[in-house]
């Protein structure tokens, strides 16, 4: 199931909640020295013109959280 609340396939989390979730996962893995691999999966929100700017911003925030934790 897609995670974002505005995803046309359903979801539960806002942008802020997704960011916090990503932060918590990265922090946990870093703290416990657990290797982590992730991908930019999902995201089916499209604007009327077909662009996926909202999805791109969610993916960028995931990268920001990863960088903040692992490469400060």
C-alpha positions in Angstrom: 0.0 0.0 0.0 1.3 3.5 -0.8 2.1 5.5 2.3 1.2 9.0 1.3 -2.3 10.2 2.3 -2.9 11.9 -1.1 -1.8 8.9 -3.1 -4.7 7.8 -5.5 -4.2 4.2 -4.3 -4.6 5.2 -0.7 -2.3 5.9 2.2 -2.1 7.2 5.7 0.8 9.6 6.1 1.3 13.3 5.4 4.6 14.8 4.0 5.6 15.7 7.6 4.7 12.2 8.9 6.7 10.5 6.1 9.7 12.7 6.9 9.5 11.8 10.5 9.2 8.1 9.7 12.2 8.2 7.5 14.1 10.1 10.1 13.3 7.6 12.8 14.3 4.6 10.6 17.6 6.2 9.5 18.4 7.2 13.1 17.6 3.7 14.5 19.8 2.1 11.9 22.6 4.5 12.4 22.5 4.2 16.2 22.5 0.4 16.1 25.0 0.2 13.2 22.5 -1.6 11.0 23.2 -1.3 7.3 20.3 0.1 5.4 19.4 0.2 1.7 16.4 2.0 0.4 14.8 3.0 -2.8 12.4 5.7 -4.1 9.5 3.4 -4.7 5.9 4.4 -5.0 4.3 7.7 -5.5 1.4 7.8 -8.0 0.3 11.4 -7.5 0.2 13.2 -10.8 -0.7 16.8 -11.6 -3.2 17.6 -14.4 -0.3 18.0 -16.8 1.1 14.6 -15.9 4.0 15.9 -13.8 5.0 14.2 -10.6 6.4 17.2 -8.7 4.7 16.1 -5.4 6.3 12.7 -5.6 9.7 14.2 -6.4 9.5 16.4 -3.3 8.6 13.4 -1.1 11.6 11.5 -2.5 13.9 14.5 -2.0 12.9 14.7 1.7 13.8 11.0 2.1 17.2 11.8 0.7 17.5 14.9 3.0 16.8 12.7 6.0 19.3 10.0 5.0 22.0 12.6 4.4 21.2 14.4 7.7 21.7 11.1 9.6 24.5 9.4 7.6 26.5 12.3 6.1 26.1 15.4 8.3 
